[in-house]
Amino acid sequence: MRTAPTGDARADRGPARTRRKGLSERALARLFIAPSLLVMALVALFPVIYAIVLSLYSYTRRQRTGFGGLDNYVDALTDGRFWSATQFTFTFTVTSVAAEFLIGLGFALLMNQTFRGRGITRAAILIPWVIPTVIAAQMWFFMFNVTPGFINNIFGLGDFSWLGQPGWATFAIVFADVWKTAPFVALLLLAGLQTIPSEMTESGLVDGANAFQRLWYITLPLLRPAILVALLFRTVDALRVYDLVAVMTGGAFDTESLSVLVQQYVVRTPNPGYGSALSTITFILILAVGMVFVRMLGRDIVVGRGAER
């Protein structure tokens, strides 16, 4: 014989019935996110699609002459100038990001310590990052230039041309970028360091680990998500470098980046089809590199959640 449900049982069923009639949390979240995704699609996705469409047509200067299909992509991939720009872009990215990470890690470890004047030290380290890139590039152009040649005067190098030789011009651009952006990497890594519990390093100290061992076996593994975020931001930004190259060398002496090359065919010698093909290839390269970091970061998050459980 069935017994009538008690008042408590009916009260427990009430919220469940209400949830069945209404939207689930996931559906409600999608509903709220939909307008933002629509705006992002219009602002970010539409220009990409439009550039892809333009890249499929042939142009004589700015006049469309007909449908060219993949001709612009074939011309780009068989152009030595494109591969030279690609080589410089990746060389610049690898060297600058590696140097920025090492210097930024040192700055972050320093700023994470407790000492007198820490606030002033943090502000001083972040000053180069606050300066606009164009102004910083112009400043380093004058410092590396032969006349007035501040660096040449300091080190007694005479008329040595930093920006007039292929190898040294690349070094000057990388040096300026590292000076400008290493503080940004330090800021991201400092945020990650402050999330590491002090008990972890203290336990290593009790176990007899020296400073290097605590850094290598405790700090860096726990700092891995912040490292990946910093490398993601800086790698994507470095792959589309334009300001430093345009101001310091204008792309001369084997320092032409992919962004400078795209600007050449879009603005200076306008060929919208070929320029759009170059920009699309550049976008695909940057997207592929970015997805590698995003996948690594997502894997770290999943592993971290599993460890917490």
CORHU-V997272 format. One record per residue. N is the residue number from 1. PSI is psi in whole degrees, 0 to 359 (NA if undefined). OMEGA is omega in degrees with one decimal (none if undefined). Layout:
n = <N/N>
psi = <PSI/PSI>
omega = <OMEGA/OMEGA>
//
This chain:
n = <1/2/3/4/5/6/7/8/9/10/11/12/13/14/15/16/17/18/19/20/21/22/23/24/25/26/27/28/29/30/31/32/33/34/35/36/37/38/39/40/41/42/43/44/45/46/47/48/49/50/51/52/53/54/55/56/57/58/59/60/61/62/63/64/65/66/67/68/69/70/71/72/73/74/75/76/77/78/79/80/81/82/83/84/85/86/87/88/89/90/91/92/93/94/95/96/97/98/99/100/101/102/103/104/105/106/107/108/109/110/111/112/113/114/115/116/117/118/119/120/121/122/123/124/125/126/127/128/129/130/131/132/133/134/135/136/137/138/139/140/141/142/143/144/145/146/147/148/149/150/151/152/153/154/155/156/157/158/159/160/161/162/163/164/165/166/167/168/169/170/171/172/173/174/175/176/177/178/179/180/181/182/183/184/185/186/187/188/189/190/191/192/193/194/195/196/197/198/199/200/201/202/203/204/205/206/207/208/209/210/211/212/213/214/215/216/217/218/219/220/221/222/223/224/225/226/227/228/229/230/231/232/233/234/235/236/237/238/239/240/241/242/243/244/245/246/247/248/249/250/251/252/253/254/255/256/257/258/259/260/261/262/263/264/265/266/267/268/269/270/271/272/273/274/275/276/277/278/279/280/281/282/283/284/285/286/287/288/289/290/291/292/293/294/295/296/297/298/299/300/301/302/303/304/305/306/307/308/309>
psi = <128/140/148/141/138/171/325/321/319/324/326/328/339/306/326/317/323/320/325/323/327/185/146/166/321/317/322/322/318/322/318/328/336/312/320/318/324/316/318/322/319/320/318/316/322/314/324/314/319/321/322/319/315/325/346/2/154/143/147/106/244/5/124/129/352/177/126/351/232/16/319/323/321/317/321/315/346/9/122/330/323/316/328/318/322/317/314/318/315/325/314/316/312/312/316/317/321/314/320/323/314/314/318/323/319/316/318/317/323/314/343/348/157/115/164/131/20/321/317/322/317/316/319/321/327/354/313/326/331/331/132/145/320/319/317/320/318/322/312/334/314/326/324/347/157/320/121/346/60/313/319/322/322/315/4/42/358/236/28/130/100/317/6/10/139/306/316/330/318/317/317/319/317/317/315/321/320/316/321/322/346/322/328/317/319/321/317/318/326/320/322/322/325/350/351/124/137/336/332/310/327/322/323/323/321/324/357/13/137/181/318/318/321/323/316/320/344/302/308/316/320/338/359/315/318/324/315/320/314/316/325/308/313/323/313/319/321/327/337/32/135/308/308/316/316/322/317/320/344/13/1/167/49/35/21/119/171/321/321/322/318/317/328/317/350/325/305/304/80/123/84/325/310/319/321/324/318/317/325/318/317/317/318/318/313/320/319/315/317/321/329/313/320/320/319/320/319/323/321/321/318/317/320/320/322/323/324/325/NA>
omega = <-178.7/176.9/-179.3/-179.6/179.9/-179.9/-179.7/-179.9/179.3/179.0/179.1/-177.9/-175.4/179.9/179.6/178.2/178.5/179.6/-179.9/-177.9/-177.9/178.6/175.2/-179.7/-179.9/178.6/178.7/177.7/177.4/179.1/-179.8/-177.9/-174.3/179.3/179.0/178.3/178.7/178.3/178.6/178.7/179.9/-175.3/-173.0/-173.3/-177.6/177.5/179.0/179.2/179.9/177.7/177.7/177.9/178.9/-177.4/-178.8/-178.3/177.5/-178.4/166.7/-165.4/-178.0/-178.9/178.9/-177.7/177.9/-179.4/-177.1/-179.2/-178.1/-177.5/-179.7/178.9/177.5/178.6/-179.3/-176.4/176.9/-179.5/179.0/179.6/177.0/-178.3/175.2/176.9/178.0/179.4/178.9/-177.7/-179.0/175.4/177.5/-177.1/-176.7/-176.0/-177.0/-178.9/178.6/179.5/179.0/178.8/-178.2/179.9/179.6/177.3/177.2/177.7/-178.4/177.6/178.0/-177.6/179.8/179.4/176.8/178.8/-178.5/-178.1/-178.6/-179.4/178.8/179.4/178.3/-179.9/-179.4/-179.2/-175.7/-177.3/-179.5/-179.2/-178.3/-177.6/176.8/-174.0/-178.8/179.1/177.8/178.9/178.0/178.6/-179.5/174.5/178.8/-178.3/179.7/-177.1/-179.5/179.5/5.3/172.2/-178.3/-178.3/178.1/178.9/-179.0/-175.0/177.7/-176.6/177.0/-176.8/-179.8/-175.3/177.4/-173.5/-179.4/178.4/-173.4/-176.0/-178.3/176.2/176.1/178.1/-178.9/180.0/178.4/-180.0/179.4/-179.9/178.8/178.4/-175.5/-165.8/177.2/176.7/177.4/176.1/178.5/-179.9/178.4/-180.0/177.4/176.8/177.4/179.1/-177.3/175.7/-179.8/179.8/179.8/-179.7/-178.9/180.0/178.3/177.8/176.3/177.9/178.3/-179.8/175.8/179.4/178.0/-174.6/-179.9/179.4/177.1/178.4/-172.2/-172.8/-177.7/-172.3/-175.1/176.5/178.8/-179.3/-174.3/178.3/178.1/177.4/-179.9/177.8/179.4/179.3/177.4/-178.6/-175.3/-179.9/179.2/-179.8/-178.5/-179.9/179.0/-178.8/179.0/-170.8/-176.3/-178.0/-177.5/-176.7/-171.2/-177.6/-176.1/-179.1/-179.8/176.2/175.6/178.4/-179.6/178.5/179.8/179.5/177.3/178.0/177.5/179.6/179.1/-176.1/178.1/-173.3/-170.9/175.6/-166.2/170.5/-172.5/-179.0/-179.0/177.7/178.4/176.5/177.8/180.0/178.2/177.7/177.7/178.7/-179.7/179.0/-179.9/179.0/-179.5/178.6/179.4/-179.7/176.9/179.3/179.6/179.1/177.6/179.3/177.5/177.8/178.2/-180.0/179.6/179.4/178.9/177.9/178.0/179.4/179.2/179.1/none>
//
